[in-house]
Amino acid sequence: MNRDLHRTGARAPRIRQAMRAGFVLGLLLCGNGPALAQTQSLGVWRNPQNSVHVRAQPCGERLCGVVVWANDKAKADSARGGTPRLIGLTLFRDFERIDDSHARGKVFVPDLNRTFSGTIEVIDSDHIRANGCLIGRIGCRAQIWTRVRE
């Protein structure tokens, strides 16, 4: 992260952008049950700003999310954060089902070049609620992600 931005307190927009990217993971890795976890949560999801699309897919016995599309601003924010290649990056890692509608895993936030914990809740077949906190219960945020019809 640019140290001048950090010193001036202009970090909040970058944290919000990073959390937006990170919450894609939650969308991809959660299902309403064992069968849905393998089918309904798989596919491509977009964040609320439609700046990042992530494909949820199996990664061993768990689920992960790989960036398949990003707009120019998201790519530039990622590069400024120290991650020059956003497309193809595995943002969501090691997501596992907690219960029939929740999953937990790790989210890499390219804008901050850091990994955080996150959870996902399935709302319906086309929407998920992604929740995450930067540290403990500080800087928490929730977003609704939407399935991208291919």
N, C-alpha and C positions, 0 to 999 in steps of 0.2 A: 504494500500500500504506500502511496505517496506520503512521505513523512510531513510535508507541508500541509496536506489536507488533514492529517491526523491532528497536528498542532492547532489548526484553526477551528477545529470542531466540526468540520464539514464531512465528518465520517458517517453521519446518519443516512444520507442518501445512498452511500455505497453499501452500508449494512442492509438497507431495505432491498437494494438490487440483488445483493448476494443471497438474502433470504428468499427472494422471489425465485432465484435459480435453484436454490436448495430445496425448496418445497416441491419441486417437480418430482423428486424422489418419492415422496410420500404418495403421490398420485399413482405412481407406477407399481408400487410394491404391496398394495393392500387389496384384500378381497373380502367378500361376504361369507366365505367358507372355504374349505379345501378345494372344491371344484372351481369356485370363482377366483380364488387366489391364483389359480393356474390359467384362467381364461379371461375373466372379466377385467382384472387389473392389468393384464398385458395389453400392449398396444402403445399408441403415441398420445401424449397428454401435453396441454399447453398451460402456461402460467396465466394469471389474470390479465397481464399486460400484452399477452401474445408475443413476447419477445424471445421466448425459448420453448422449444419442443423437445420432449424427452421420450425415448422408447423404453418402456418397461419390459424386461425380458428375464428369463431364468439365468442365473449365474451359479452353477453348481446346484446346491439344495436351497439356495436363497434367491432373492430377486435383486436386480440392479436396474439402474436407469442410465441410458447413454444419450447424450445430446445428439439429435439428428438434424436440428435446424436452429439457427439463432439470427436475430436481426443484427444490423451493423453496430448499433449501440451496445448490445449485450456482448458482442465480440470485442469491441473496444474496451468496455469495462473489465472484461476478463483479462485482456492483455495488460491493462494498467495494473491489475492486481497481481500479475506475475504468472498468468496462465495464458500463453500466446495462442494456443490452439483449443478452441472451445468445442467445435464440432468433433464428435467421436470420443469426447471425454466422458468417463464414467463418473457422474456426479453422485449417484445414489448407490450405496454399497451395503451389502450384508443385511438387507431388510428381511425380517422374518415376522410371521404372523403372531400376534399376541392373542387374539380371539377372532370371532367370526367377522368383525368389521374393522379391526385395527392391526397395524403393523409398526414395527420399530426398527430403526437402522441408523446408518451414518450418512451424512450429506456433506460432500465437498463443495465449498463455496469459492469459486475461482476468483471472485473480486477481492476476497480477503486472503486467499491461498491458505485456507484452514478447513478443518473438518469438524462438524458438529453433530449432535444427536438430533433425531427427528422422529415424529410419529405421523401416521396417516390414518384417516377414518374414511371409509367408503360411505358416501351419502346416497348415491344411486349409481346406475350403470354408466352414467356420463359425467359424474362429478365426485371429487374427493376433497376432503378438508385436510390440508397439510399444516402441521403445527411444529414449531421449533423454537428453541431458546439458544441464545448465544452462549451464555454461561449460567448453569443452574436454572433458575427461574427468572433471570434478568434478560431483558431484550427479547421477550417472547413475541411471536407473531403467528397468525393463522391466515391461510389463504384458501380459496376454492379454486381448484384446477378443473379443466374441462377436457374431455376426450376429443381428440382430433380424428375425425372420420377419414379413413384412407380410401 
